[in-house]
Amino acid sequence: MPVFRLVLLSAAILIILLPLSDSLAQEPPATLAGMPDAEIATAPVRFDERTLFSVRGTTSFPAPERAAGIAARIRDLASDSSVEPESMIVVPSDLGLDIRAGKQRLMTVVTADAILESVSLETLAAAHRQKIAEAITEHRAEREPGKLLRGLGFALLATAVYYALLLVLRRVFGQLQEALERRVQAHVAALPGKTFQLVQGRQIWEAVRATVRGLHWILLILLFYFWLDVVLAQFPWTRPLGDQLTGLLTDPLVSIGTGLIDFVPNLLFLIVLTVVIRYGLRLIKVYFNALERGTASLAGFEPEWSMPAYKIVRALTIGLALVMAYPYLPGAGSDALQGVSVFAGLLLSLGAAGTVSNLIAGYFNTFGRVFRVGDFIKVGEVMGEVTQVRLLTTRVRTIKNEEVTIPNGTIINTHLVNYTVLAKTQGLILHTEVGIGYEVPWRQVHAMLEEAARRTPGLLPEPPAFILQRQLADFAVVYQLNVYAGSPKGMADTYSKLHQNILDVFNEYGVQIMTPAYEGDTPEPKLVPRDQWYAAPATPPGPPAGR
């Protein structure tokens, strides 16, 4: 029964393979039954870390499994010293040609393998047999006791040379360091200035010593690498590791060199783009500088807009240049660079929200003509002269000579009073209020307030001052004096002098100021007699000049 099953299995395999072999014989070798060479699944047969040849597989017997089985049988044959490589023969079989060593079958070369290599079946089988025999012979020769002893001796000699070179390098660099120290100290001592010798001389020597030490370590690492490569190459078990060690050093260098060569066209594009953008921005800046100085003009464009507008143009130009340059950067399409870009964008969006708000507010203040440098403004509780306007902040010098830095976002989000913008053409109206009793004629109060305004220096005679009766309060009438000033500068001093004159005029005419209000009249009117205007510690003014 088992024999009958084996016969049936063999017949089925022949039925499957015979049409395949016929079709392979009819199709051109380049396509292999309509399949392109790039789609033919093959696997290398590796022995002692080198590739002997490649084989193809089928759906039921993939190429990697077939190659692994052949390599395992070759290793078993190499370890069996009773079988000579020359005893391998090629014999026909039901599936193709078998390569055998005694009773052991190493592999079967089928027609599909020959079609893949575009040679005859007999030629391919003979070539595979020859490569296997040479590999086994070399494998055994490398493991002979005599050759291993010679390798051990050479390794010991290389180790001795390595140790001797270590001692030589240590002595040479020690002497070199001493000689350089003497020369550096001699040159430093010849320089003028003891402080310079103490500080700069030490820094110079530290730099020289670090350079010598770095060169020493580089030579030590290179020496260790060559010693390790030589020692590993002496033994067949470690030779593959030595080959990989060489690749660890050469592969990165080759990769870097190839990458640099491939990057040359992109680098030229980036250089040209950088030069064009750099000199283009310079020309644009020259034009905006001319607008700022007034040597060039643009309809509806203010000179103070020049630098902010140039910064906008510069940002847009640089942004466009970065977009153009991005595809030409190394690793532009890599996931790593994309991840870094996303991370940087996230940090920028989270951390720069306030900065962007202040930046937009700064441009709004500039192009909206909200204020300029030199204007006298009030932002919240801060009042003073604008000394500097930047894209992010505005600096104000208060009347107390304090410099206050205000974020532009704060200015745009709160009310702002500009005392200067209309004062140049229409004058700035200063106002103050007093409460006067109902028994005093309002015309008299108006006349006294106007007299106080005329006595106050720094006020404009035209337009004339005017008075508003703002409130008929419970105990007094509230009068508001409005006067015109040509400039907001010195406003605090003008207010102070105006209040002084109001007190003087009302005292002169015996009119009592009812602010603050009170209940009930006092036995004596709340007046300051003229002879007490300069009571101690006040000092009366001297006689007018010329008297």
C-alpha positions in Angstrom: 0.0 0.0 0.0 2.7 2.6 0.8 4.5 1.7 -2.4 1.3 2.3 -4.3 0.8 5.7 -2.7 4.4 6.7 -3.5 3.8 5.7 -7.2 0.6 7.8 -7.3 2.4 10.8 -5.7 5.3 10.5 -8.2 2.9 10.3 -11.1 1.0 13.4 -9.9 4.2 15.4 -9.6 5.2 14.4 -13.1 1.8 15.3 -14.5 2.2 18.8 -12.9 5.8 19.4 -13.9 5.7 18.1 -17.5 3.3 20.8 -18.8 5.3 23.3 -16.8 8.6 22.2 -18.4 6.9 22.2 -21.9 5.6 25.7 -21.4 9.0 26.9 -20.1 10.7 25.4 -23.2 8.2 27.2 -25.5 8.4 30.6 -23.8 11.3 32.9 -24.2 13.8 32.7 -21.3 13.5 36.4 -20.6 9.9 36.1 -19.5 9.7 32.6 -18.0 6.1 31.7 -19.0 4.9 35.2 -19.2 6.4 36.3 -15.8 8.9 39.1 -15.9 12.4 38.5 -14.4 11.7 41.0 -11.6 8.7 38.9 -10.4 10.5 35.5 -10.3 10.9 34.5 -6.6 14.5 33.4 -5.9 16.7 33.0 -2.8 20.5 32.8 -2.4 22.2 29.7 -1.1 24.7 31.0 1.5 27.6 29.1 3.0 30.3 30.6 5.2 28.7 34.1 4.9 29.0 34.1 1.1 26.5 33.4 -1.7 27.2 30.4 -3.8 24.2 30.7 -6.2 20.5 31.4 -6.3 17.6 29.0 -6.7 13.9 29.6 -7.5 11.0 28.0 -5.8 7.4 27.1 -6.4 4.1 27.9 -4.6 4.3 24.6 -2.6 8.1 24.8 -2.1 9.1 28.5 -1.7 12.6 29.6 -2.7 13.8 30.6 0.8 12.9 27.1 2.2 14.7 25.4 -0.7 17.8 27.5 -0.4 17.9 26.9 3.4 17.7 23.2 2.9 20.5 23.1 0.4 22.8 25.3 2.6 22.1 23.0 5.6 23.1 19.9 3.6 26.3 21.6 2.3 27.2 22.4 5.9 26.7 18.8 7.0 28.9 17.6 4.1 31.6 20.1 5.0 31.7 18.8 8.6 31.9 15.2 7.4 35.6 14.7 6.7 35.1 11.2 5.4 33.6 12.5 2.2 35.8 14.3 -0.3 34.4 17.2 -2.3 35.8 15.6 -5.5 33.6 12.6 -5.0 30.4 14.7 -5.8 28.7 13.6 -8.9 25.8 14.8 -11.1 23.1 12.1 -11.8 19.8 12.3 -13.6 16.6 12.1 -11.6 12.8 12.3 -12.2 12.8 16.1 -11.6 16.1 17.1 -13.2 19.7 16.5 -12.3 20.8 15.6 -8.7 24.1 16.7 -7.2 25.2 13.9 -4.8 28.1 13.1 -2.5 28.0 9.4 -2.0 24.5 8.5 -0.9 23.7 12.0 0.2 21.7 14.3 -2.2 22.8 17.9 -1.9 20.3 19.4 -4.3 18.3 18.9 -7.5 18.8 21.2 -10.4 15.5 21.5 -12.3 14.7 22.9 -15.7 13.3 26.1 -14.2 16.7 26.9 -12.6 18.4 26.5 -16.0 15.8 28.7 -17.8 16.4 31.3 -15.1 20.1 31.4 -15.8 19.6 31.0 -19.6 21.9 28.0 -19.8 21.4 24.3 -20.3 20.5 22.0 -17.4 23.8 20.1 -17.6 25.9 23.2 -17.6 24.1 24.7 -14.6 24.4 21.5 -12.6 28.2 21.2 -13.3 28.7 24.9 -12.3 26.8 24.4 -9.0 28.8 21.2 -8.3 32.1 23.1 -8.9 31.1 26.0 -6.6 30.0 23.6 -3.8 33.2 21.6 -4.1 35.4 24.8 -3.9 33.4 26.2 -1.0 33.8 22.9 1.0 37.5 22.7 0.2 38.1 26.2 1.3 36.0 25.7 4.4 38.0 22.7 5.5 41.4 24.3 4.6 40.6 27.3 6.8 40.0 25.1 9.8 43.2 23.0 9.6 45.2 23.1 12.8 48.3 24.5 11.1 46.5 27.4 9.6 44.7 28.1 12.8 48.0 28.2 14.7 49.5 30.6 12.1 46.4 32.8 12.5 46.8 32.7 16.3 50.5 33.6 16.0 49.7 36.5 13.6 47.0 37.7 16.0 49.4 37.7 18.9 52.0 39.6 16.8 49.4 42.2 15.9 48.4 42.5 19.6 52.1 43.1 20.5 52.5 45.7 17.8 49.2 47.3 18.9 50.4 47.5 22.5 53.8 48.9 21.4 52.1 51.6 19.3 49.9 52.5 22.2 53.0 53.2 24.3 54.7 55.1 21.5 51.6 57.3 21.0 51.3 58.0 24.7 55.0 59.0 24.9 54.8 61.1 21.7 51.7 63.0 22.7 53.0 63.6 26.2 56.2 65.2 24.8 54.1 67.1 22.2 51.9 68.5 24.9 54.9 69.6 27.0 56.5 71.3 24.1 53.3 73.1 23.0 52.8 74.3 26.6 56.2 75.8 26.8 55.8 77.6 23.4 52.3 78.9 24.3 53.5 80.2 27.7 56.5 81.8 26.0 54.3 83.6 23.5 51.7 84.6 26.1 54.4 86.0 28.4 55.6 88.2 25.5 52.1 89.8 25.2 51.5 93.2 27.0 49.1 93.3 30.0 49.2 91.0 33.0 45.4 90.6 33.0 45.5 89.6 29.4 48.2 87.1 30.1 46.3 85.6 33.0 42.9 85.2 31.4 43.6 84.9 27.7 46.7 82.8 28.1 44.9 80.2 30.0 42.1 80.1 27.4 44.6 79.7 24.6 46.3 76.8 26.4 43.0 75.1 27.1 42.1 75.2 23.4 45.5 73.9 22.3 45.4 71.1 24.9 41.9 70.1 23.9 43.0 69.9 20.2 45.9 67.7 21.0 43.8 65.5 23.2 41.2 65.1 20.5 43.8 64.1 17.9 45.2 61.6 20.4 41.9 59.9 20.9 41.2 59.8 17.2 44.5 58.0 16.6 43.7 55.6 19.4 40.3 54.7 18.0 41.7 54.2 14.5 44.5 52.0 15.9 42.0 49.9 17.9 39.8 49.5 14.8 42.7 48.2 12.6 44.0 45.9 15.3 40.5 44.4 15.8 40.0 44.0 12.1 43.3 42.2 11.7 42.7 39.8 14.6 39.1 38.9 13.6 40.3 38.2 10.0 42.7 35.4 11.2 39.9 33.0 12.2 37.1 31.6 10.1 34.5 31.9 12.9 35.2 35.6 13.5 36.0 36.6 9.9 32.4 37.5 9.0 32.3 39.8 12.1 35.5 41.5 10.8 33.9 42.0 7.4 30.9 43.6 9.1 33.2 45.7 11.1 34.7 47.1 7.9 31.3 47.8 6.6 30.4 49.7 9.8 33.1 52.2 8.9 33.0 52.2 5.1 29.2 52.0 4.6 28.4 55.3 6.4 31.2 57.0 4.5 30.0 55.7 1.2 26.5 56.6 2.1 27.5 60.1 3.1 29.6 60.6 0.0 26.8 59.3 -2.3 24.2 61.5 -0.5 26.4 64.5 -0.9 26.9 63.9 -4.6 23.2 63.3 -5.2 22.5 66.5 -3.2 24.7 68.7 -5.4 21.9 69.7 -7.9 19.5 70.5 -5.0 22.3 72.5 -3.2 22.9 74.6 -6.3 19.2 75.4 -6.5 19.2 76.4 -2.8 22.2 78.6 -3.2 20.7 80.4 -6.2 17.4 80.8 -4.4 19.2 82.2 -1.3 21.2 84.7 -3.4 18.1 85.9 -5.3 16.0 86.3 -2.1 18.9 88.0 -0.2 19.6 90.6 -2.9 15.9 91.0 -3.7 15.2 91.9 -0.1 18.1 94.4 -0.2 16.6 96.2 -3.2 13.2 96.2 -1.5 14.7 97.7 1.7 16.3 100.4 -0.3 13.0 101.4 -1.7 11.2 101.4 1.7 14.1 103.4 3.1 13.5 106.0 0.4 9.9 106.1 1.3 10.8 106.6 5.0 13.2 109.5 4.2 10.7 111.1 1.8 13.0 110.8 -1.3 10.3 108.5 -2.8 6.6 108.8 -2.5 3.6 106.6 -2.9 0.0 107.9 -3.0 -1.8 107.4 0.4 1.3 105.9 2.0 2.7 107.4 5.2 6.5 107.5 5.8 6.2 105.9 9.2 4.6 102.8 7.5 7.8 102.1 5.6 9.6 99.8 8.0 6.5 97.9 9.2 5.4 97.4 5.6 9.0 96.2 4.7 8.9 93.7 7.6 5.6 92.3 6.2 7.0 92.0 2.7 10.2 90.4 4.1 8.2 87.8 6.1 6.1 86.9 3.1 9.1 86.7 0.8 11.0 84.4 3.2 7.9 82.3 3.8 7.5 81.8 0.0 11.3 81.0 -0.3 11.0 78.3 2.4 8.0 76.8 0.6 10.0 76.7 -2.6 13.1 75.3 -0.8 11.4 72.6 1.3 11.2 69.9 -1.5 15.0 70.4 -2.1 16.0 69.9 1.6 17.6 66.6 2.6 15.0 64.3 4.0 12.1 66.5 2.9 9.8 63.6 2.5 10.9 61.6 5.5 8.5 60.8 8.4 11.1 62.2 10.8 11.1 65.7 9.3 7.4 65.7 9.0 7.1 64.7 12.7 9.5 67.5 13.6 7.5 70.0 11.5 4.2 69.0 13.2 5.8 69.2 16.7 7.3 72.7 15.9 3.9 73.9 14.6 2.2 72.6 17.7 4.7 74.4 20.0 4.3 77.6 17.9 0.5 77.5 18.0 0.4 76.9 21.7 3.2 79.2 22.8 3.0 82.1 20.4 -0.7 82.9 20.7 0.0 86.0 22.8 2.9 87.0 20.5 0.8 86.8 17.4 -1.9 88.8 19.1 0.5 91.6 20.0 2.0 91.4 16.5 -1.3 91.9 14.8 -2.2 94.7 17.3 1.1 96.4 16.5 0.3 96.5 12.8 -3.2 97.7 13.6 -1.8 100.6 15.7 0.7 101.5 13.0 -1.5 101.4 9.9 -4.6 102.5 11.7 -2.8 105.8 12.8 -3.9 105.3 16.4 -0.8 107.1 17.6 2.8 107.9 16.7 6.1 108.5 18.4 5.9 111.8 20.3 2.1 111.6 20.9 0.8 112.1 24.4 -1.6 109.2 25.2 -3.4 107.5 28.1 -3.8 103.7 28.2 -5.7 102.6 31.2 -3.9 104.2 34.2 -0.7 105.0 32.2 -0.4 108.5 30.7 2.7 109.8 29.0 4.6 110.4 25.8 5.1 107.6 23.2 8.9 107.1 22.8 9.0 103.9 20.8 6.5 101.8 18.8 7.5 98.3 17.9 5.5 95.4 16.5 5.0 93.7 19.9 5.2 96.5 22.4 4.9 100.3 22.8 7.0 102.3 25.3 5.6 105.3 27.1 7.5 107.9 29.2 5.2 109.2 32.0 5.2 112.7 33.5 7.1 111.1 36.4 9.9 110.2 34.0 9.0 106.5 34.2 9.3 104.3 31.1 6.4 101.9 30.8 6.3 99.1 28.3 2.8 98.2 27.2 2.0 95.1 25.1 0.2 96.1 21.9 -2.5 93.5 22.6 -3.3 95.4 25.8 -3.6 98.7 23.9 -6.0 97.2 21.3 -8.2 95.6 24.0 -8.7 98.7 26.1 -9.6 102.4 25.5 -6.9 104.7 24.5 -6.9 108.5 24.7 -4.7 110.5 22.3 -4.2 114.0 23.5 -1.9 115.1 20.6 -3.7 114.1 17.4 -6.3 117.0 17.5 -4.3 119.4 19.6 -2.1 120.4 16.7 -5.1 121.7 14.6 -8.0 122.4 17.1 -6.3 122.7 20.4 -6.6 120.4 23.5 -9.4 121.3 25.9 -8.4 121.1 29.6 -11.2 121.3 32.1 -11.7 121.5 35.8 -14.8 121.9 38.1 -15.7 124.0 41.2 -18.7 124.1 43.4 -20.1 127.6 44.2 -23.0 128.5 46.5 -26.4 129.5 45.1 -26.1 133.0 46.6 -23.2 133.9 44.2 -24.4 135.2 40.8 -23.5 132.8 38.0 -22.3 135.6 35.8 -19.8 136.6 38.5 -18.6 133.0 38.7 -18.1 133.0 34.9 -16.1 136.2 34.9 -13.9 135.0 37.7 -13.2 131.6 36.0 -12.4 133.4 32.7 -10.0 135.7 34.6 -8.2 132.7 36.1 -7.9 131.3 32.6 -6.4 134.5 31.3 -3.8 134.5 34.1 -2.7 131.0 33.4 0.4 130.8 31.0 0.4 128.1 28.2 -3.3 128.5 27.3 -4.5 129.7 23.9 -6.3 133.0 23.8 -8.3 131.8 20.8 -10.7 130.0 21.0 -11.7 131.6 24.3 -12.4 129.7 27.4 -16.0 128.7 28.1 -17.9 127.6 31.2 -20.5 125.0 31.6 -22.9 124.7 34.5 -22.8 121.0 34.8 -25.0 120.4 37.8 -27.3 122.1 40.3 -26.3 120.0 43.3 -27.8 119.9 46.8 -25.4 122.5 48.3 -23.7 124.2 45.4 -23.8 124.8 41.6 -21.1 122.9 39.8 -19.2 125.0 37.2 -16.9 123.4 34.6 -14.1 125.6 33.2 -12.9 124.6 29.7 -9.7 126.1 28.3 -7.7 125.5 25.1 -4.0 124.4 25.2 -1.8 124.1 22.1 0.1 121.0 23.3 -0.5 118.2 25.8 3.1 118.5 27.0 3.2 120.1 30.4 -0.5 119.4 31.0 0.0 118.6 34.6 1.8 121.9 35.2 -0.9 123.8 33.4 -3.6 122.2 35.5 -1.7 123.1 38.7 -1.3 126.8 37.7 -4.9 127.0 36.6 -6.1 125.8 40.0 -3.8 128.2 41.7 -5.2 131.1 39.7 -8.8 130.0 40.4 -8.1 130.1 44.2 -6.4 133.5 43.9 -9.3 135.1 41.9 -12.0 133.7 44.1 -10.2 134.9 47.2 -9.7 138.3 45.7 -13.4 138.7 45.2 -14.5 137.1 48.4 -16.4 134.2 46.9 -16.4 131.0 48.9 -15.7 127.7 47.0 -18.2 125.1 48.3 -16.2 122.1 47.2 -16.3 119.8 49.1 -19.9 120.4 50.1 -20.9 120.6 53.8 -24.1 121.1 55.9 -24.5 124.4 57.6 -22.6 127.7 57.2 -19.7 128.4 59.5 -19.7 131.7 61.5 -17.0 133.0 59.3 -16.9 132.6 55.5 -14.3 130.1 54.3 -12.1 132.7 52.6 -8.3 133.3 52.5 -7.7 137.1 53.1 -5.3 138.7 50.7 -2.8 139.5 53.5 -2.6 135.7 54.3 -2.0 134.5 50.7 1.7 134.0 51.4 1.5 132.8 55.1 4.6 130.9 56.3 6.3 128.9 55.0 5.2 130.4 51.6 7.5 133.1 50.2 5.9 136.2 48.5 7.2 137.1 45.0 9.7 139.8 44.6 9.0 143.2 43.1 8.6 143.2 39.3 11.7 143.7 37.2 12.6 147.3 36.5 11.1 148.7 39.8 
